[in-house]
Amino acid sequence: MLGLSKVLLNQMDTRPPNVVFDASDALFETSLALPGLRRGKVRDVYDLPSDPASAFRGYQLLLVATDRISAFDVVMPTPIAGKGRLLTQLSTFWLRFIERRGVCRTHIISTNVESLPQAAFTGGGTTREQLDGRSTIAHRAKVIPIECVVRGYLEGSGWKEYQKTGSVCGIKLRTGLRQCSKLDEPIFTPATKEEAGKHDQNISFEIAAAQVGSGLMERLRSLSLEIYAEAADYAAKRGILIADTKFEFGLLPGGEEVVLVDEALTPDSSRFWPAASFEPGRPQASFDKQYLRDYLETLVQRKQWNKAAPGPSLSPEVVAATYAKYLDAVNMLTT
């Protein structure tokens, strides 16, 4: 497994061609001379100083996709070297795709680290080279505290809920569906947006509307379903089924314009299945972190982990195989 993964790693990387993939080059967290540091499960976020030349001066962020990986809402102590660059490449592809299709405005401004101020790199912390390929300069937006989940197939928490109630997040589904069945039409199933270490909770549309307003939730549902439809059609033509995915939206300062924020349609936020081997009634092979979840479940079964922090250390073989899954998804979708 490890030998094959090494070959895959050298076939493609999102950093400049003259930089060779090196597992020791993993970036677990960043240290920059910029204000407002917030660490998510994967991304480190900073405030950027005002730029007089920008129409959005004072409202910019720097998002850095580290090589951290989480599963069951726990950040693993072992990074997946190069994963942050793959996430950035694929998320940037999708954000531009969504904008070109005219579906929704997104937060992305640039991925060019050369535009970052030199002052950000004072103090001997993270270097510009380390940020290259994993950074997004974005419009600052007020994040709407709802995870906008779209499901096209029945798996995960949706499958578990359907087995008990015949519904998913209050949406009644027809009887007779099996694990991983394709739904008659995609459904919008919101969830709470919890802090790192806490589990997001599926909620009904009505509960979400009570939290943020019915008009706004109608808009988020419409946008989420339209983005999913466009992306799923594109991906299917390239051999990938997007089983489900989640989006986050925000409001730009000084207005009510809704924009897509954070990442979009990556293996961290979606289930990607190979279309060629799809068969309902069983778990599917995947190009996402389901491989890691399955591995961790074996540790749970052996009572070597209890799905609570801290997560277990990952072996070099698991790291390489996880990276290879992400790499396959990027190759199939963007080349």
C-alpha positions in Angstrom: 0.0 0.0 0.0 2.7 2.4 1.0 4.7 1.9 -2.2 1.7 2.6 -4.4 0.9 5.7 -2.4 4.4 7.0 -2.9 3.9 6.7 -6.7 0.6 8.5 -6.4 2.1 11.3 -4.3 4.8 12.0 -6.9 2.3 12.1 -9.8 0.6 15.3 -8.7 1.0 17.9 -6.0 -0.5 21.3 -5.8 2.7 23.1 -4.9 5.1 24.4 -7.5 6.7 21.7 -9.8 10.2 22.2 -8.4 9.0 21.2 -4.9 9.1 17.4 -4.2 6.5 15.9 -2.0 8.0 15.2 1.5 6.0 13.7 4.3 8.1 15.6 6.8 6.8 18.8 5.2 3.4 18.5 6.8 1.9 21.7 8.3 -0.1 21.0 11.4 -0.7 24.6 12.5 0.5 28.1 11.5 2.1 31.0 13.3 1.8 34.3 11.5 2.2 37.9 12.6 -1.4 38.7 11.8 -4.3 39.4 14.2 -7.4 37.5 15.0 -6.2 33.9 14.8 -9.0 31.3 15.0 -8.3 27.6 14.6 -10.9 25.3 13.2 -10.7 21.6 12.7 -8.6 22.1 9.6 -8.2 25.8 8.8 -6.3 28.6 10.6 -8.0 31.9 10.0 -6.4 35.4 10.3 -7.6 38.9 9.8 -5.8 40.8 7.0 -4.8 44.4 7.4 -6.8 47.0 5.4 -5.8 47.4 1.8 -6.6 50.9 0.5 -6.5 49.6 -3.1 -9.3 47.1 -2.4 -13.0 47.8 -2.7 -13.4 45.6 0.3 -10.6 47.1 2.5 -10.9 46.1 6.1 -13.1 43.1 5.3 -10.5 40.4 4.2 -9.4 37.2 5.8 -6.6 34.7 5.3 -7.7 31.1 5.4 -4.9 28.5 5.6 -5.8 24.8 5.0 -3.4 22.9 7.2 -2.7 19.2 7.0 -4.9 18.5 10.0 -7.6 15.9 9.6 -10.6 15.3 11.8 -13.0 12.3 12.1 -16.0 12.0 14.4 -15.4 15.7 15.2 -12.0 14.9 16.7 -8.8 16.3 15.2 -6.2 13.6 14.8 -2.7 14.3 16.2 -1.1 13.1 13.0 -1.3 15.4 9.9 -1.9 14.1 6.4 1.1 15.8 4.6 0.0 17.7 1.5 -3.7 17.4 2.2 -4.2 21.1 2.8 -2.9 21.9 -0.7 -5.2 19.4 -2.3 -8.2 20.8 -0.3 -7.3 24.3 -1.4 -6.9 23.3 -5.1 -10.2 21.4 -5.2 -12.2 24.0 -3.1 -10.8 26.8 -5.3 -11.9 24.9 -8.4 -15.4 24.5 -7.1 -15.8 28.1 -5.9 -14.8 29.4 -9.3 -17.1 26.8 -10.9 -20.0 28.0 -8.8 -19.3 31.6 -9.7 -18.9 30.9 -13.4 -22.3 29.1 -13.4 -23.8 32.2 -11.9 -25.3 30.2 -9.0 -23.9 32.2 -6.1 -21.2 34.6 -5.2 -18.4 33.2 -3.0 -16.0 34.6 -0.5 -12.8 33.9 -2.6 -10.6 36.8 -3.7 -7.3 35.2 -4.4 -5.0 32.3 -3.7 -1.8 34.2 -4.4 0.4 34.2 -1.3 2.7 36.8 -2.9 0.0 39.4 -2.2 0.3 38.8 1.6 2.2 41.5 3.5 5.8 40.7 4.4 5.1 41.8 7.9 3.0 38.6 8.3 6.1 36.5 8.2 8.2 38.3 10.9 9.1 36.5 14.1 10.4 33.2 12.5 7.0 31.5 12.3 5.3 30.0 9.3 7.0 30.9 6.0 5.5 32.1 2.7 6.6 28.9 1.0 4.7 26.8 3.6 1.5 28.8 2.8 1.9 28.5 -1.0 -0.9 26.4 -2.4 -2.9 26.2 0.8 -4.0 29.8 1.3 -7.2 31.6 0.4 -7.6 35.4 0.7 -11.4 35.9 1.2 -14.0 38.5 1.9 -14.9 38.6 5.6 -18.6 37.6 6.1 -20.8 37.0 9.1 -21.2 33.2 9.1 -24.7 31.9 9.3 -24.6 29.3 12.1 -26.3 26.5 10.1 -24.6 23.6 8.3 -26.4 23.4 4.9 -26.4 19.7 4.1 -27.6 18.2 0.8 -28.1 14.5 0.4 -28.5 12.7 -2.9 -28.0 9.3 -1.5 -28.9 7.6 1.8 -25.9 7.0 4.0 -24.3 8.1 7.3 -26.5 9.7 9.9 -29.3 9.9 7.4 -29.4 6.2 6.8 -29.4 5.6 10.6 -32.3 7.9 11.1 -34.2 6.5 8.2 -34.0 3.0 9.6 -35.5 4.2 12.8 -38.1 6.7 11.6 -38.5 6.5 7.8 -37.5 10.1 7.7 -34.3 12.3 7.6 -34.4 15.6 9.5 -38.2 15.6 9.4 -38.4 14.8 5.7 -40.5 11.6 5.1 -38.9 9.3 2.5 -40.6 6.4 0.7 -40.3 2.9 2.2 -38.0 0.3 0.9 -34.8 2.3 0.5 -31.6 0.6 1.2 -28.2 1.8 2.5 -26.7 4.1 -0.1 -29.9 4.2 -2.2 -30.2 7.1 -4.6 -33.0 9.4 -3.4 -35.8 10.2 -5.7 -34.6 13.8 -5.5 -31.9 15.5 -3.4 -33.0 16.7 0.0 -31.9 19.6 2.2 -31.2 18.6 5.8 -29.7 21.3 7.9 -27.5 20.7 11.0 -26.3 22.8 13.8 -22.8 24.3 13.5 -20.9 23.3 16.7 -17.4 24.2 18.0 -14.5 21.9 17.4 -14.8 18.8 19.6 -18.6 18.8 19.6 -20.9 16.9 17.3 -23.1 18.8 14.8 -26.7 17.8 15.3 -29.2 17.2 12.5 -32.2 19.5 12.8 -35.4 20.1 10.8 -35.8 22.9 8.4 -38.4 24.5 10.8 -35.9 24.5 13.7 -33.2 26.1 11.5 -35.7 28.7 10.3 -36.6 29.5 13.9 -32.9 30.2 14.6 -32.0 32.4 11.6 -35.3 33.4 9.9 -37.5 31.6 7.5 -36.7 33.9 4.5 -33.0 33.3 4.9 -33.4 29.6 5.3 -35.5 29.4 2.1 -32.7 31.2 0.3 -30.0 28.8 1.8 -32.1 25.8 0.8 -32.5 27.0 -2.7 -28.8 27.8 -3.1 -27.6 24.6 -1.6 -29.8 22.4 -3.8 -28.8 24.3 -6.9 -25.1 24.1 -6.2 -25.4 20.4 -5.4 -27.3 19.8 -8.7 -24.7 21.6 -10.8 -21.7 19.9 -9.0 -23.2 16.4 -8.9 -23.9 16.5 -12.7 -20.4 17.7 -13.4 -18.8 15.1 -11.1 -20.9 12.2 -12.4 -19.6 12.8 -15.9 -16.1 12.3 -14.5 -16.9 9.1 -12.6 -17.7 10.4 -9.2 -21.0 10.3 -7.3 -21.4 13.1 -4.8 -23.5 11.2 -2.2 -23.9 14.2 0.1 -22.1 17.4 1.0 -22.4 20.4 3.3 -22.1 24.1 2.7 -21.6 27.2 4.8 -22.9 30.6 3.9 -22.4 34.1 5.3 -23.6 37.7 4.9 -21.2 40.4 3.6 -20.8 43.4 5.9 -23.1 46.3 5.3 -25.7 44.2 3.4 -27.8 41.1 3.1 -26.0 39.5 0.2 -25.5 35.7 0.9 -22.1 34.3 -0.1 -20.7 30.8 0.0 -17.9 30.7 2.5 -15.3 28.2 3.8 -14.5 25.2 1.6 -16.9 23.6 -0.9 -17.3 20.1 -2.2 -14.0 18.6 -0.9 -13.4 15.1 0.5 -13.5 16.8 4.0 -17.1 18.0 3.5 -18.5 15.4 1.1 -18.9 11.8 0.3 -17.4 11.0 -3.0 -18.1 7.5 -4.5 -16.7 5.9 -7.6 -19.6 5.6 -10.0 -18.2 2.4 -11.7 -18.5 0.3 -8.5 -21.7 1.9 -7.1 -24.2 -0.7 -5.7 -26.9 0.2 -3.2 -27.4 -2.1 -0.2 -23.9 -1.9 1.1 -21.2 0.6 2.1 -19.4 2.1 -0.9 -15.8 2.6 -1.8 -14.9 6.3 -1.5 -12.5 9.0 -2.4 -13.0 10.8 0.9 -12.0 10.4 4.5 -14.4 7.4 4.9 -11.3 5.3 4.6 -10.0 6.9 7.8 -13.3 6.6 9.6 -13.4 2.9 8.8 -9.9 2.5 10.1 -10.8 4.3 13.3 -13.9 2.2 13.7 -11.6 -0.9 13.9 -9.8 0.8 16.8 -13.1 1.5 18.5 -14.1 -2.2 18.1 -10.8 -3.2 19.7 -11.4 -0.8 22.5 -8.2 1.1 21.6 -10.1 4.4 21.1 -13.5 5.8 22.3 -14.2 8.5 19.7 -13.2 11.2 22.2 -10.2 13.6 22.1 -7.3 13.0 21.9 -7.4 11.0 18.7 -5.0 8.1 18.1 -1.8 8.5 16.2 -1.9 7.4 12.5 0.6 5.1 10.9 2.6 6.1 7.8 0.5 3.6 5.8 -2.8 5.1 6.9 -1.5 8.7 6.2 -0.3 7.7 2.7 -3.5 5.9 1.8 -5.7 8.7 3.0 -3.7 11.2 1.0 -4.0 8.9 -2.1 -7.8 9.0 -1.8 -7.9 12.8 -1.8 -5.5 12.8 -4.7 -7.6 10.6 -6.8 -10.6 12.9 -6.2 -8.6 16.0 -7.2 -7.3 14.3 -10.4 -10.7 13.0 -11.5 -12.5 16.3 -10.9 -10.0 18.9 -12.0 -8.0 17.3 -14.9 
